Amino acid sequence: LPDHLDELVEMNVDHVTITINMIDPEVGAKIYPWIFHNRQRIYGVEASRILHERQMEALDGLVARGILVKVNSVLIPGINDAHLLEVNREVKRRGAFLHNIMPLISAPEHGTHFG
């Protein structure tokens, strides 16, 4: 998303939803086993750190361009449930207009590794 902010402005996009489930890479490593970034698979805390930085860059860039940002977070019991208070403070501080917290749907047939 951070690489396409100006394109979104050119297309007259006026609102975007971003999923942000953590701001602490240690918490994120429990949620995201890996990410694909710069054509390589990255694992663990390093992956989570990169994801967090890119999400914050996107949030800041969208807000700076006058695009409304709604943040969705999935509450994962025992993983990020208490941490979402910090997530809320941070996304509010950075200018998100709404923070929506949703329950985890963790049945195995939904494809999550929390199933």
N, C-alpha and C positions, 0 to 999 in steps of 0.2 A: 504493500500500500504506500509506503513512504516514497517510492520511486515514481508514483503516478499522481501525486497531488495536483500538479499543475494541469494535467490532463482532465482531472475531475472538474476543476474550475472551468476549463474551456468547454466542457460538456454541460455546464450549468447545473451540476449536481448540487443540491442544496442541503442534503443530509446523508449521513453515513452511519452504519452500525458496525461497531468493532467488538469482537469478543475478547475480553481481558479477564482471565481467571486467576491471575497472580501478578504481584509486583516484586516478589522475592524469588530469585532464581532457585533457591533451595526448595521452596514450595513448588515451583514450576517443574523442577526435575521429577517430582512425584506424579505430575500430571502428564507431562509430555516426554515420552521415552527418547524422542529424537525430533529434529527438524531437518528440512532440506533447504540449504541456504548457499548461495554462490556455487551452485552445481555440486554440492557435496552434502552428505549426511553427517550431521553433528549430533552428539549424544550428551545426555546428562545436564549438569549445571551449566556448562558452557552453552549448550543449545538453548536452555531456558533464559540465560542472560541475553543472548542475541535476540531471542523472541521478545523479551521484555523491552529491550532498547528500541527495537523496530516498532513495537506497538506504541510506545510513548512518543517516538518520532512522528508516527502517523497521527496520533491524537493531537499533539502540539501543532503539527503542520496544517491539519484540517481546521482547527480552531483559529489559527492565525489567518487563514484564508476566508474566514467567515462561514464555513460549512458547519452546520449543526452536527454534533456527534452524540449518538446514543451508545452507551457501553452495556453489553450483555455480559454477565458472569454466570457460570454454572457452579452451584454450591455442591461440593463433593465432600460428604461427611467424613471427618477424620483427616482430610487432606487440606482443604482451603476454607473450611467453614468459619473458623475464627479469623483467618487472614483477610476475609472479604471486607472487614471493617477498614483495614489499611488500604485495600484496593479502592474502596469507596472514597476515602479521604483524598487519595492521590488523583483519581480521575475527576473528582469535583474540583480540586485545586487547579487542575490543568484545563478546566473549562467544558467538560462534558455536560450536556444539558439534562441527561437522564442516565441513571444507572439501574438497570433491570437485573435482578438476581433470580435465577431460575433453578428449580430442582434438577438433580441429575436423574436421567432416565438410564438405568444401568442394566437392563435385561440383556443377556448375552446376544440375543438376536438383533440388538441395535448396534452391535459391533464395537462397543467400547471395551477397553481392557479392564474396566471396573465391574463388568457384568458378572 
